[in-house]
Amino acid sequence: MLRRLTQNAIGLLCFTSLALAASPPTTVVSAPTQGISYLHTLPVETSPSHLHGYQLAAWYEPSSFNNTHFHILFDAGLGHWWVSGNVPNSSLYIVSVSPIFRLYLNQTRTISPFIHCGIGLAYLSKTRLEKRNLGLHFSFQDQIGFGTTLGKNKHLSLIAGLIHYSNGSLSNRNAGITVPLFINIEYGF
């Protein structure tokens, strides 16, 4: 499942970058430097099974770290993740901070697609989710996705991607949590 999702994402990126490379260059409006975002899981097979969740975040993008195609922003979020059913340890909260790297494939007046990835730190409110032993309260948050900014003023961004939490084997227990498909809506101001 994950392999097929990755192959489809790479194919979409290649198709989009080829299509956009053929479009004429335009003047680009500068994007907002801070904003808020809402991330939500989409219903696909997850690890653990029947995982649901959301994350609310605030982000800041210092212009000194950016160039035409490469941007760095910083994200701080609070997420709530839960599994369906009446099981012990059915939910947990995660507080995270992460640098996010974006490679813009092409920027036009109304649409600017990008590759989105980041690795950051996270604190888990519990060390167990369902039957999974996550080992530590400390974890890494990895995410990768594909997104685009929309509109003349670049206030709205949509991102689809994958997110994974793991303690990086800093503990003997490292079951991890994987969300293979999320949608993230960002609003910049």
For each residue, the residues with C-beta under 8 A, 3 or more apart:
1: 4 5 44 45 180
2: 5 6 162 178 180
3: 6 7
4: 1 7 8
5: 1 2 8 9 162 180 181
6: 2 3 9 10
7: 3 4 10 11
8: 4 5 11 12
9: 5 6 12 13 146
10: 6 7 13 14
11: 7 8 14 15
12: 8 9 15 16 146
13: 9 10 16 17 105 115 146
14: 10 11 17 18
15: 11 12 18 19
16: 12 13 19 20 105 113
17: 13 14 20 21 105 106 113
18: 14 15 21 22
19: 15 16 22 23
20: 16 17 23 105 106 108 113
21: 17 18 106
22: 18 19
23: 19 20 106 108
24:
25:
26: 107 108 109
27: 109
28: 107 108 109 112
29: 109 152 153 154
30: 63 154
31: 61 71 112 149 154 188
32: 35 61 153 154 155 188 189
33: 60 61 62 63 188
34: 58 59 60 61 188 189
35: 32 58 59 155 186 187 188 189
36: 56 57 58 59 186 187
37: 55 56 57 58 59 75 77 157 184 185 186 187
38: 54 55 56 57 184 185
39: 54 55 56 57 77 79 163 182 183 184
40: 53 54 182 183 184
41: 46 51 52 53 54 179 181 182
42: 181 182 183
43:
44: 1 180 181
45: 1 49 180
46: 41 49 50 51 178 179 180
47: 51 176 177 178 180
48: 51 83 129 130 131 132 177
49: 45 46 83
50: 46 83 84 85
51: 41 46 47 48 81 82 83 177 179
52: 41 81 82 83 84
53: 40 41 79 80 81 82 179
54: 38 39 40 41 79 80
55: 37 38 39 77 78 79 80 94 96
56: 36 37 38 39 77 78 79
57: 36 37 38 39 75 76 77 78 96
58: 34 35 36 37 75 76 77
59: 34 35 36 37 73 74 75 76 100 186
60: 33 34 73 74
61: 31 32 33 34 65 66 71 72 73 74 188
62: 33 65 66 72 73 74
63: 30 33 66
64:
65: 61 62 71 72
66: 61 62 63 70 71 72
67: 70 71
68: 104 107
69: 103 104 105 107
70: 66 67 101 102 103 104
71: 31 61 65 66 67 101 102 104 114
72: 61 62 65 66 99 100 101 102
73: 59 60 61 62 99 100 102
74: 59 60 61 62 97 98 99 100
75: 37 57 58 59 96 97 98 99 100 118 120
76: 57 58 59 96 97
77: 37 39 55 56 57 58 94 95 96 97 98
78: 55 56 57 93 94 95 96
79: 39 53 54 55 56 93 94 95 96
80: 53 54 55 91 92 93 94
81: 51 52 53 91 92 93 94 129 177 179
82: 51 52 53 90 91 92
83: 48 49 50 51 52 87 90 91 129 130
84: 50 52
85: 50 90
86: 90
87: 83 90 130 131
88: 128 130
89: 92 126 128 129 130
90: 82 83 85 86 87 129 130
91: 80 81 82 83 129
92: 80 81 82 89 124 125 126 129
93: 78 79 80 81 124 125
94: 55 77 78 79 80 81 122 123 124 125 139 141 165
95: 77 78 79 122 123
96: 55 57 75 76 77 78 79 120 121 122 123 141
97: 74 75 76 77 120 121 122
98: 74 75 77 118 119 120 121 141 143
99: 72 73 74 75 118 119 120
100: 59 72 73 74 75 116 117 118 143
101: 70 71 72 116 117 118
102: 70 71 72 73 114 115 116 147
103: 69 70 114 115
104: 68 69 70 71 107 112 113 114
105: 13 16 17 20 69 113 114 115
106: 17 20 21 23 112 113
107: 26 28 68 69 104 112
108: 20 23 26 28 111 112
109: 26 27 28 29 152
110: 150 151 152
111: 108 148 149 150
112: 28 31 104 106 107 108 148 149 154
113: 16 17 20 104 105 106 146 147 148
114: 71 102 103 104 105 146 147 148 149
115: 13 102 103 105 144 145 146
116: 100 101 102 143 144 145 146 147 159 161
117: 100 101 143 144 145
118: 75 98 99 100 101 141 142 143
119: 98 99 140 141 142 143
120: 75 96 97 98 99 140 141
121: 96 97 98 138 139 140 141
122: 94 95 96 97 138 139 140 141 165
123: 94 95 96 137 138 139
124: 92 93 94 127 134 136 137 138 139 165
125: 92 93 94 137
126: 89 92 129 134 137
127: 124 133 134 135 136 137 173
128: 88 89 131 132 133 134
129: 48 81 83 89 90 91 92 126 132 134 175 177
130: 48 83 87 88 89 90
131: 48 87 128
132: 48 128 129 175 176 177
133: 127 128 173 175
134: 124 126 127 128 129 139 165 167 173 174 175 176 177
135: 127 167 170 171 172 173 174 175
136: 124 127 139 167 170 171 173
137: 123 124 125 126 127
138: 121 122 123 124 167 170
139: 94 121 122 123 124 134 136 165 166 167
140: 119 120 121 122 165 166 167 168
141: 94 96 98 118 119 120 121 122 163 164 165
142: 118 119 163 164 165 166
143: 98 100 116 117 118 119 161 162 163 164
144: 115 116 117 161 162
145: 115 116 117 159 160 161 162 182 184
146: 9 12 13 113 114 115 116 159 160 161
147: 102 113 114 116 157 158 159 160 161 184
148: 111 112 113 114 157 158
149: 31 111 112 114 154 156 157
150: 110 111 154 156 157 158
151: 110 154 155 156
152: 29 109 110
153: 29 32
154: 29 30 31 32 112 149 150 151 157 188
155: 32 35 151 187 188 189
156: 149 150 151 185 186 187 188
157: 37 147 148 149 150 154 184 185 186 187 188
158: 147 148 150 183 184 185 186
159: 116 145 146 147 183 184 185 186
160: 145 146 147 181 182 183 184
161: 116 143 144 145 146 147 181 182 184
162: 2 5 143 144 145 178 179 180 181 182
163: 39 141 142 143 178 179 182
164: 141 142 143 176 177 178 179
165: 94 122 124 134 139 140 141 142 176 177 178
166: 139 140 142 169 174 176 177
167: 134 135 136 138 139 140 170 171 174 176
168: 140 174
169: 166 174
170: 135 136 138 167 174
171: 135 136 167 174
172: 135
173: 127 133 134 135 136
174: 134 135 166 167 168 169 170 171
175: 129 132 133 134 135
176: 47 132 134 164 165 166 167
177: 47 48 51 81 129 132 134 164 165 166
178: 2 46 47 162 163 164 165
179: 41 46 51 53 81 162 163 164 182
180: 1 2 5 44 45 46 47 162
181: 5 41 42 44 160 161 162
182: 39 40 41 42 145 160 161 162 163 179
183: 39 40 42 158 159 160
184: 37 38 39 40 145 147 157 158 159 160 161
185: 37 38 156 157 158 159
186: 35 36 37 59 156 157 158 159
187: 35 36 37 155 156 157
188: 31 32 33 34 35 61 154 155 156 157
189: 32 34 35 155
